Amino acid sequence: MIRTGSEYRDSIRGTREIYVNGERVRDVTVHPMFKPLVDIRARIYDMQHDPATRHIMAYQQDGDWHGINNRLPHTQSDWWDKRRATDTVLEDLGGIVTRVGDETVGEMWSLFDGQDVLNEVDPQFSENIRTHIGRVLHADPFHVSANTDPKGDRSRPPQEQDPDMLLHVVKETDQGIVVRGAKYETAAAYANQAFTKPTIANWGDEAYSGYAVGFICDLDSPGLKFICRTGFAGRAPAEDYPLSNRFDELDTLVIFDDVLVPWENVLFYRHTRAAMFMRATLHRYSAFAFTQRNLKFADMMIGAALFNVRQTGLDKLQAVQEKLAQLACYREGINAHLTASITLAERSPGGLIMPNQSLLYAGRVLASSQLHHMMHIARELCGGQICVTPDKAAFDAPETGPWLEKFYTVNADWMADDRRKLLAFARDMLNSDYAGHRLTFQLFAQSPPFAHLAAVYRNFDWEGPMEFVKHAAGLSDRVMGATTRTAGDSAVSLWLNAQAALKAAE
């Protein structure tokens, strides 16, 4: 059953060993650096019950209510529902959060597709993934995904350095496996469970490795320690930093100090083939929500930039309109990739509907690789005042307030207070330490840029352009080798063939 915000808060109050700024955190639900995001996560749960949003956030099946974003995608309609639910959350919150709950659950669906591989390892692992997908659907935990290791010396295999630099199994027991090492995970300190798996597939030709392990980690497990980076919330007034104080998701180094993982929570173990399959397909679903959030960030940049140029009449200049058009092209490029990836969706090996992989991964590259360019354009349009404007206290002080009221009022529509709020919003979005953190996070969160391009390389239909050139240049059939295919875009052809099959079945 879907939870309430209160039930979520109760689930994360406990005896976890959490540290921030070198101090122990006794209750993440009230700590000033954690509370804003805990409140947001609670709001997302409450939106599943709110009469105004319940029909968007949840669905009913067999008498029970479940979260839309936890539902396995079997149809294109499921993806439109997920997209609308995520948009509804971000619009309700008025900002961007990466741990809405959709992206990380999607990574488990990739293992659902890999059950044939898991069955070759151990049929129990295949059963475990089905069980946990069902558990997420019915228990509605705050589920996150632990990927990144401290890494150590990347030029050497883990066995030739401190073995704990990469998470690994140190012992098997009747109850389960005992793991040691560390993982970075956003929101782990206030989540319920994490899909934990290897980041670096540095196994050489080994068929088996204690580092090739994936499991569901109960984040209340004994032996876990959470060392969080310093949060941006509470460091400066919310009136001056409206995004930092509401939307900073604390990243955590999760220490596994000989943590027992029950066998029923183990999804794969030792077999490097299973681990490599998981790494190659990990983002086939989760990349959609990851990319979708860039769409909302583009809306934020466009809105802030357009307000800033319109208040002073600069929007009438061609040079300004061209920069706004660049932001719009970025925004609509992401929108087009997301829309097309659903419209031309593919059937997965496990029978699910997955977004068209080539279009989705190309959209992810566009969204991530061009973000810093777009932020610079938005910064230009917002102007230098985002770095020189005094804080709210100066606007409120009797000695300085009247002067700022005079010089920050543009006209009857743009009084000083609204202008100060807009400039504070733009500064926090584009210039603050929080803004820099978000830019770096978006660049590396799912994988580094070279891995994004590698995913495009693996999923693009290279034979299509080659077939076209073979025909256009009059080349012989020999140049294509054993490859045979029909002309035209493969994604469009698959869609047309599917539509023809549906008509034939009617």
N, C-alpha and C positions, 0 to 999 in steps of 0.2 A: 504494500500500500504506500501511496505517496506520503511523504513526511510533511510535518509543519516546520516552520522556522524554529519554534520552541523545542521541538523534538531533536532537531539538528544540533542546537546549542547544547542540549543536555548530553548528546552523544559524544561531544568532544571535551567535556569537563571531566578531568580525571587526574591521573598521577604521571602523565607523560613528563619526560625530562627535556624540557624546552628551554633554550637559552637565546637571548638577544642582547646585544651590547655587553656580553659577558655576564649577564645576570639571569637567574632562573625565573621563568615565567610561571606563575601559579595558576592563572586562569586566562586562557587566550580570548575568552568571550568578553572580557572587560579591559584587557591590556590596551593602551592607546594605539599601539602599532598594529595590533591584530584586529581590534574590534570593528573598524570600518569594513574590512572584507568579510568577517564573520557575519556582520549585519547584512551585507549584500547577499551572501550565500543563503542566509535565512530568508531574505526577501524573495529570492528565486524559489525557494520551497513554498513560501506562502502564496506566490503567484499561481501555483498549481491548485490552490484552494479558492483563490479570489474569484468571485462570480464574473468579474470583468475580464479575466484572462484565463480562467480554467479551461475553456474550450480550445484555447490555443496551446496551453502548456501541458495538457494531460489528455488522456483518452481512456475509455472504459472498455474492459474486456472481461468476460465471465464474471461480471459483478464487481470487479476490482478496478480501481483507478491507477494508472501508471503514467510516468513522465514520458512525454513525446520523444525527448532526445535519447532515452534509453532503449527505445524500440528498435529491434532489428529492421533494417530497410529491405522490404520485399517489393516495393513498387516505387515508381517515380513520385507518386503522391506522398509517400513517406518522406521523401527528401524535401519536397515543398513544405510539408508540415514542420520539419526540423528547421528549415531556413526561416520560416515565419516565427517560430518559437524563439530562436536566438535573436532575431531582430527585435521582437517584442521585449525581451529581457533588456537588451542594450538601450532601447528607447525609453523603457521605464526607468532604468538606472541613470540615464543621462551621461553615460560614459562607457569605456571599454574595460571588460574583464576577460582574461583568457581562460580562466577556469570556470566557465559557465556550467560544465558538466557534460557537454556533448563530445568535445574533441577526444578526451581520454578514454571514454567508453568505446569509441570507434576503433581504437587500437586493438581491443579484444575481439572485434568482429573479424579482423585479419586472421587471428588464430582459428576462429570458427571456419574460415575458408581453408585452413591448412590442416583439417582433421585427418586427411589421408596421410600426411607426413607424420602427424602425432601418433596415429595408429600404428605406423611402422615402428615407432619408438616404444610406445606403451599405450594400449587402448585406454588405460585409466586416465591418461593425460587428456585425451579427446573428451572423455566424459566430464573431466574436471572443468574444461572450458565451457561446455554447455551448461554445467551446473552454475558456474559463476556468472555467465551472461543472464541466466534466469534469476539469480540472486540479486543482481543489480536492478533488474526490471521490477522485482517484487519488494525488495527491502529498501531500495532507493537511497543507497549510501552516497556520501560525497566521495566520488571515486576519482583519483588522480593517477598520474603515470610517472614512475621514477625511471629515468633514462641515463642521465649523464654521470659518469664516474669522475673522480679526481684525475684520472688518466695516468699520471706519472710520466715516465719516459716513453714517448710514443714510438721510438725507434727500436725498443726492446720488447720481447714478449713478456707477459706478466710473470712467468716462472723465473725470469732472470733479474727481477727487481723485488722490491717489497711486495709480496703476493697479495697484500690487502689493498693495493691501489685499485684493483678491480674486484668487484663483488664476486665471491666464489663460495663454493660449498666446502666446509671443513670436516663435516661428519654426517653420516647417515644413522638414524635411529629408527626404532619401530614406529615412533610417532611422526617422524618426518625428517627433513634435512636441516642442518644447522649452517647458517650462512654468516660470513664475515666480510667487512669492507664498508663502502660508503656510496651513496648516491645523492645527487642534487635533485631536488624536486620542488617546484613551485606549489605552495599552499599545503605542503605535507603536515605542518604543525597543527592545522585546523581542518584536515580531511579525515575520512574514516578508513580508507584503504587505498593502496597503490598497486597498479600493475607494474611489477619490477622486472626488468630484463636487461640483457647486455647491450652496451652501446658499441663497443669496439669488437669486431670479429677478427681478432688477431690470433687465430688458432693454427695457422699454417695448414698442413695437410692432416691434422689430427681429426679423427672421427669422433673422439670423445674428449671432453674437457669439463672440469669442475667449474669453469667460468661460464659455460653455456647453460645458463639456468634462468628460467622465467617463472614467476609465481605471483600470487595475490598476497600482498602483505597487509595484515591487520595492523594499522598504525598505533594500536594500543599494546602491541606485543612487548613483553619484557625484553630488555637488552637494546632497545632503540633509544637513540639520543638525537635531538633535533637542535642543530646550531644554525640560527637564522641570521641572515644579513641584516644590517640596520635598516629599519623601515623609514620611509619618507613621511608617513603620517605623524602629525604631532610635532614635527620639527620647526614648523613655521605656521603662521595663522592660516586657517582654511580660507579666509577671505582673499588672501594673496596667492594661495596655491590650492585652488579648488579641486584639481585632479589628483595631485599628490596625496591629499588628505582623505580621499575617498576610494581611490582605485589602485593603490599600491598593493600588489600581491606579494607577500614575503616569500622569497626563495630560501630554501633550507638545505643544508648539508645533513642528510640523514645517516647517522652512524649505525651500522649493524654490528653490534658487539656480541657475536655468537647468538644470533636470533634463531629460534626454532620456527620453522615453517611446516605446518602439518601437511601430510601427503595429499590431502584433498585440496590443498591450495597450490600445489605444484602443477604448472602448466606444461613445462618441458624441462628436461634435466639431462646434462652430459652430452647428448647427441648434438654435435655442431651443425648438422644438416637442418635440424629443426630450428635452431637459433638463427642460422643464416636465412632460412625462409622467412622467419618472423621479421628480421631486419629489412629484408628486401620488400616486404609488403606492408610494413607497419602503418604507413600513412595513407593507404589507399582510400580509407574513409575519413580519417581524422583531418586530412589536409583540407577538407571542405570547410569545416568550421574555422580552422586556422586562417584560411584565406578570407572567409566571410568577415572576420573582424577587421581586416584591413579596409574593407568596404566602408565600415562605419567610421573608421579613423579618417578615411578620405572625406567623408561627409563633414566630420568635425573640422578638418583643415579648410574645406571649401566654405563652410559657414562662417568661420572666424575671419578668413581672408576677405570674403565678400562684404561682411558687415564693416570691416575696417576701411575698405576702399569706398564703399557707398556713403559712409557718414561724411566724407570730405569731398565727394564728387569725383574721385579718381576713377571710378568704374566706367566713365565715359571715354577714357583714353584707350586707344587701340593697343598700346603696349601692355596695359593692365589687362585688357580683355584677353589678349593672347596668353598671358600667364594663367588667368582663370580657366581658359580653355584647356591648357595643359593639365591642370588639376582635374578637370572634368573628364579628359581622355583617360587619365590614370584610373579614376573612379569607375568609369564605364567599361574600361578594359577588364577590371576585376569582375564587374557585374556580368559582362559578356561571358567570361570564362566559367563563372559559377553557373549561370543560366544554361549555357550550352552543355556543361558537364552533366547536368541533370537531364536535359532534353535528349541527349545522345548517350544516356547511361548504358552501362554494360552489365551483363549477367556474370556474377563472380563464380569461382570454382565451387563455392559452397551453396550456390543457388540464390544468393542475395543480389540486390541491385546496388551496384557501386557506381559513383560518378565516373564519366568517361575519363580514363586515367591520363591520357595524353593532354587533354584539355585542362584537367584539374591541376596537374603538376606544372604545366606551362603558366597557368594563372597564378600559382604559388610563387613561381620565379618572378613574374611581373610584379606582384604585390610586394614581395620582400626586397628585390634588387633595386626597385625604383623608389622605395619609400624615402630614403634620405634625400633624393633629388626633389621629391614633392614637398618634403618638409622645408627645404631651402626656398622653394618657390613661395610657399605659404608665409615663410618668414619675411621674404622680400615684400610681399603684399601687405603684411601686417605693419611693417615699418619699424623704424628704430625705437619707437616709443615703448615697445614691449620690453626693452632692456633698460630704459631710463625712468620709467614711471615710478613714483614713490608708492609706498605701501598704504594700506587702508588706514592705518593709524594716523598718517599724515593728513588724509582726507577728513578724518574725524576731529583732529585737534583744532581748538579754537584759534590758535595763532596761524596755522598754515591752511586750514580747511577752506576759508574764503578765497584765498589765492588759487588753490587748486580747482575750486568750483568755477572760478572765472576762466582759467586757462584750459580746462578739460571739457567745458561745455561747448559744443559745436553749434547746436541750434535747438529748437524746441523739441525735436525728436530725439536728439542725442545730448542728454544732460550728463554732467560729470560722473554721476554714480554708475550709470549704465556703461559709460565709456571705460571707467576704471575696471568694472567687472569683466568686460570683454578683453581688455588688455591683459588682465591677470590670467584669464582663461588661456589666451594665446601664448603668453609667456610660459605657463606651466606645461602646455602641450608641446611647445617647440624649443624652449631655451633652458628649462630647469634641469637639475640633476635627474629628476624623475623622467623627463623627456629623453635624456640620453640613455637612461637605463632601458626604457621601452624600445627605443630604436635598436639597441644591441640585442635585446631579448627577442624581438621579432626577426632579427637576422639569423639567430642561432637556435631558436626555441625548438623547432622540430628536427633540425639538422643543419649543418653548416651549408653555405651557398653551393659548394662543389657537389654536395650530396643532392641538393635540389636539382641541379643540372643533370646529375647522373640519373635521377628518377625520370626526367624528361627523356634522356637518351634511351633508357630501357623501355619506355612506353610509347614513343613516337613511331608511327608507321613509316619507316624509311623506304619500304618497297614502293609505296605509292608514287613519290616523286621520281624514283628510278624508273618505274614502269612508264611514266609519262615521258621522260626524256628518251628512253629506249625507242618509244614509238615516234616521238617528234624528230629524233636524229636518225631514224632508220637503222638502228642497231639490230644485230642478229639476236635470236633467242639465247645464244650461248652466254651473253654477258650477264644474264640474270641467274645463271646456274640452274639449280633444281627448283628455284622459287617460281611458283605460278600464282597469279592473282588477277582479279578483274580490275579494270581501270576505274578511277574515281576515288574520292575520299572514303576510306574504309569505315569511318564512324557513320557517315551519312548512308553508305551502302547497307550497313548492318541495321540502321534504323528503318530504312525503306523496306528491307527484307522482312523485318519483324512486323511492320505494318501490313505487308502483303500476306504474311502468314495469318495474322489476325483476321483479315478480310476473308481469306480462304476458309477459315474455321467457322465463320458466321453462317 
